[in-house]
Amino acid sequence: MYLFFLKLSRAMAYLGGTMLSALVLLTCISVIGRSINSLMHADFMKENAPGFATWMLGTGVGPINGDFELIEAGIAFSIFAFLPLCQITGGHATVDVFTARLSPAVNRGLQTVIDLVFAVVLVVIAVQLYAGTESKFTSGQVTFLLEFPLWWAYALSLGGAVVAAIVSVYIAYARVAELATGRKMLPENTGAEP
C-alpha cells in the first residue's frame, strides 16, 4: 500500500514540477516581452530607429496578457501537488532541538499526533476547497483579463488537495496502526529525497 501512495505522490510532484516549469517559462517570456516593449517606447529608439520600433510594437511584442492570473492558478495547483510527496516522505520542515532528546517511543507518539493533525487539516482544506469550487462554479465568476472561469483554478487545486488529503489520511492510519500493533508499516522519515 505504501508503494502505491509513494508512486501517486511522485506522480503528483511531477505534475506540480511540470506546472512550475511552464510558469517559469511563461514568466520569462512575459518579462522579456515587457522589456522589449519598454525599449521600443524609449526615446533612444524613437529617435534612432523609429521604423523598427514601430514595426516591433506593431507585432504586439509585450507582456503576456493575464500572465499573473495564470501564475496565480498554477502556483496554487503546484503547492497542492507537492504536498503528498512531502507528507509521505516526512519532508516537512521540522525543528527537533527539543525532540532530539526524547526517547524513540515518545518521538513515535509525537509523530503520530503530528500526522493525525496533518490529516485532519488537509481533509478540512480539501472539503473547503470543494465548497469554494462549487461556489465559483455556480456564481459564474471569471478572471479579470483572460475571463476564464474561476472554478477551473479551484478545481485544478482541488485535485491536488484531494490526493494530499488521501495520502495524509493513509500516513496517519499507518502511524496509529504502528503504535497499536508495534509492527512497522512505514519507513523512517526520509525527507524530500526518498
C-alpha positions in Angstrom: 0.0 0.0 0.0 2.9 2.4 0.9 4.4 1.9 -2.6 1.1 2.8 -4.3 0.8 6.0 -2.3 4.5 6.8 -2.9 4.1 6.4 -6.7 0.9 8.5 -6.6 2.7 11.2 -4.6 5.6 11.2 -7.0 3.3 11.5 -10.0 1.6 14.5 -8.4 5.0 16.0 -7.7 5.9 15.5 -11.4 2.7 17.3 -12.4 3.5 20.1 -10.0 7.0 20.4 -11.3 5.8 20.5 -14.9 3.4 23.2 -13.9 6.1 25.2 -12.2 8.4 24.8 -15.2 5.7 26.1 -17.5 5.1 29.0 -15.2 8.8 29.9 -15.1 8.8 29.8 -18.9 5.6 32.0 -19.1 7.1 34.5 -16.6 10.4 34.7 -18.6 8.6 35.2 -21.9 6.3 37.9 -20.3 9.3 39.7 -18.7 11.3 39.7 -21.9 8.2 40.9 -23.9 7.7 43.7 -21.4 11.3 44.7 -21.6 11.3 44.8 -25.4 8.1 46.8 -25.3 9.7 49.3 -22.9 12.8 49.5 -25.1 10.8 50.2 -28.2 9.0 53.0 -26.4 12.2 54.6 -25.2 13.3 58.0 -26.6 16.5 56.4 -27.9 14.6 54.0 -30.2 12.1 56.7 -31.3 15.0 58.9 -32.4 17.4 56.4 -33.9 15.2 53.6 -35.3 11.6 54.9 -35.4 10.6 52.5 -38.2 12.0 49.4 -36.4 10.4 50.5 -33.1 7.0 51.0 -34.8 7.3 47.6 -36.6 8.2 45.8 -33.4 5.4 47.4 -31.5 3.1 46.5 -34.3 3.9 42.8 -33.9 2.3 43.0 -30.5 5.5 42.5 -28.5 4.9 43.0 -24.8 3.9 41.1 -21.7 1.6 38.1 -21.9 -1.9 39.2 -21.3 -3.2 37.9 -18.0 0.1 36.3 -17.0 -0.4 36.9 -13.3 -3.8 35.2 -13.5 -2.3 32.1 -15.0 0.6 32.2 -12.5 -1.8 32.5 -9.6 -3.8 29.5 -10.6 -0.8 27.4 -11.5 1.1 28.1 -8.3 -1.9 27.1 -6.2 -2.0 23.7 -8.0 1.7 23.2 -7.7 1.6 23.7 -3.9 -1.1 21.1 -3.5 0.7 18.8 -6.0 3.9 18.7 -3.9 2.1 18.2 -0.5 1.5 14.4 -0.9 5.2 13.7 -1.6 6.2 16.0 1.3 3.8 14.2 3.6 4.7 10.6 2.6 8.5 11.2 2.8 8.4 13.3 6.0 9.8 16.2 4.1 8.0 18.9 6.1 10.3 21.4 7.9 10.9 20.4 11.5 12.8 21.8 14.4 13.9 18.9 16.6 16.0 20.7 19.2 13.7 19.6 21.9 12.5 16.2 20.4 16.1 15.0 19.7 16.4 14.4 23.5 13.2 12.4 23.8 13.1 8.6 23.7 12.2 6.9 20.4 8.8 5.8 21.8 7.9 9.3 22.7 9.0 10.6 19.3 6.9 7.9 17.6 3.9 9.0 19.6 4.6 12.7 18.8 5.0 11.8 15.1 1.6 10.0 15.2 -0.1 13.1 16.7 1.5 15.3 14.1 0.4 13.1 11.3 -3.1 12.9 12.7 -3.2 16.7 12.8 -1.9 17.0 9.3 -4.6 14.5 8.1 -7.4 16.5 9.7 -6.1 19.8 8.4 -5.6 18.5 4.8 -9.1 16.9 4.8 -10.6 20.2 6.1 -8.7 22.1 3.4 -9.9 19.7 0.7 -13.5 20.0 1.9 -13.4 23.8 2.0 -11.7 23.9 -1.5 -14.5 21.7 -2.8 -17.1 24.2 -1.4 -15.1 27.0 -2.9 -15.0 25.3 -6.3 -18.8 24.6 -6.1 -19.4 28.3 -5.2 -17.3 29.6 -8.0 -19.0 27.2 -10.5 -22.5 28.3 -9.6 -21.6 32.0 -9.4 -20.0 32.1 -12.9 -17.2 34.3 -11.8 -14.4 34.8 -14.3 -10.9 36.3 -14.1 -10.5 40.0 -15.0 -8.2 39.9 -18.0 -8.5 36.4 -19.5 -12.1 35.9 -18.4 -11.7 32.2 -17.8 -14.0 30.7 -15.1 -12.5 30.9 -11.6 -13.8 27.4 -10.8 -11.2 26.0 -13.3 -8.3 27.1 -11.0 -10.2 25.9 -7.9 -10.9 22.5 -9.5 -7.3 22.1 -10.5 -6.1 22.8 -6.9 -8.9 20.6 -5.6 -7.4 17.6 -7.4 -4.0 18.1 -5.7 -5.7 18.8 -2.3 -7.8 15.6 -2.5 -4.7 13.5 -3.2 -2.8 15.3 -0.4 -5.7 14.5 2.0 -5.9 10.9 1.0 -2.1 10.4 1.4 -2.1 12.1 4.7 -5.0 10.0 6.0 -3.1 6.9 4.9 0.0 8.1 6.7 -2.0 8.9 9.9 -3.7 5.5 9.7 -0.4 3.7 9.3 1.2 5.6 12.3 -1.8 4.7 14.5 -1.6 1.1 13.4 2.2 1.1 14.1 1.6 2.3 17.6 -1.2 -0.1 18.2 0.5 -3.2 16.8 4.2 -2.4 17.2 4.6 -3.6 13.6 6.5 -1.3 11.2 4.3 -0.1 8.3 6.2 3.0 7.1 9.9 3.5 6.5 11.6 6.1 8.6 11.1 9.7 7.5 13.4 10.1 4.6 13.0 13.8 3.9 12.5 15.2 0.4 14.8 12.6 -1.2 13.4 9.1 -0.7 
